[in-house]
Amino acid sequence: MVPAAGAQTEESGPLYRVDLPPERTLEDVELSIQSKAKGMNLADVGSLNVAEGMRNRGIDYDRVYKVFQVCNLGLGAEVLREIPAFGAFIPCKIVVFTADDHLALITYRPSYALRYFPDAPPKARRIAERIEADIIEVMQTIKKGGF
């Protein structure tokens, strides 16, 4: 379940959420993700417009719900060499969805996912934390209206 609008996500919790100003559009968000991710050496490995997919199947859904997948491919390869099953959590996703009268962003914290791998080497933890910091930076840049 997605936290309610304005809800704080705990730093130790699995999710990180950012609520955007009401004037921010999906097009603004998409451009910001693409621009900021590229500038940070994060590959745009795909997106899925879930809302559009539902509408194309005749499901009445009038909200925004789009998943952007980004990845630092070099770091991703390093962590997958150490923990192949970590692939269940990458590439990182930034989900854009309608929350009341505005858009919000949410992601799953890679560092939190490591709790499912108690024998992970310290190097994997450092990589997950770096990937997480990059995703959070992208999300904060979008919140501020930057590219």
N, C-alpha and C positions, 0 to 999 in steps of 0.2 A: 504494500500500500504506500502511496506517495504521501509524504508528510503534508499537512494542511498548509495553506498559504501563510507565509510569515513564520512557519515553524523553524526552529533552530535544529540543525542536525549536529549531534555531538561529534567532536573530533575523533572519538574512539568508535563511533558507529559506522555502519556500512555505507551510508549515503552522504553525499555532499550536495546541497541544494542552494541555488541562487534565484531569487525572485527579481524579475526585470521591471523597469519602469513601464507603465501602461502604454506609452507611445511606441515602444519597441515592437517591430514586426518580425515575422518569420524570415522575411527577406533580409532584414538587417542582421539578424542572428546568423543566418547562413553565410552571408558575406564576411562577417566578423570571424566565424569559426574557420572558414577557408583561409582568410588572410593571416590571422594570428597563428594558426597551426602551421602554415607553410613557413612563416617567419621563425618558428621554433623547431624546425626540422621534424614536424609531426606529419606523417603521411595521411592524407584523406583517403581512407581505404573503402569508403562507401557510405551511403545513407539510405534510409528506408523511411518513406513517408507513409506511416501506418494509417493515418487518417484518410489519406487519398486512397490507399488500398481498400479500406473498408467501404468508402463511398463507391469505388469501382465495382464492388461486389454487391451493391444495393443496400448496404447498411447505412442507416441514417446516423451520421456522425459529423457534427458541425464544429468540432474543436480542432486545434492544432495538436498533432502528436507526430513528431519526426525524430528519428534516431540517427545521429551522426557518429561514425566510427573513425577514430583517429589513432595513430600509433607511431611511436618512435621505433622504427623497424629494427634499428641496431640494438636498442635496449630490449625490445621484445624478443629478439633472437637470443640474447644473453640469458634472459630469465627462462625462456623455453628450453634452453640447453640444460639448465639446472633443474627445472621442474616442468616437464612436458605437460602435465595436467593443468598447469596454470593457464593454458590456452582457453580454458572454459571462461576466463575472465577478460581476455584480450581478443581483439583490439578494444581499447577503451571506448566507452560510449558516452556521448553527451546527448541526453534526451531533452528535447524542447517540447513543452506541453502547455496547454491552456490551464491556468489556475485562476479561477474567478474572473477578474477583469484585466488580467495581464498574462504574459508568458513567464514561464519558469524553466530553469535548467536543472537537471539532476544527473548525477553520475554515481557509479559504484566505486568505492575507494580500493585501489589495488592493494594498499597496505593492509586493509582489513581482510581481504581475501587470503592473505598469507596465513591467517590463523587456521585455515584448513590444511595447511602444510607445515606441521610443527617441526619437521626435520629440515626445513629449508635452510640453506646456508646463509650466513650474514650478507653475502654479496647479493643474493636474491632480494633480501629485505631492502637494501640500499637502492637497488634498481626500482623496486615497486614504489618506494617513497619518492624517488625522482620522477617517475612517470606520473604519479599522483599529483605532485607539485606542479608539473607542467599542465595537466588537465585543469587543475584549479586556477592556474594563471590564465588559461584561455577563458574560463568561465567568468572570472573577475574582470577581465578585459571587456568581455561582452556586456557585463553589467554596467560598466563605466561608459559604454558606447564606443569603445575603441576598436581598432583593427589590428 
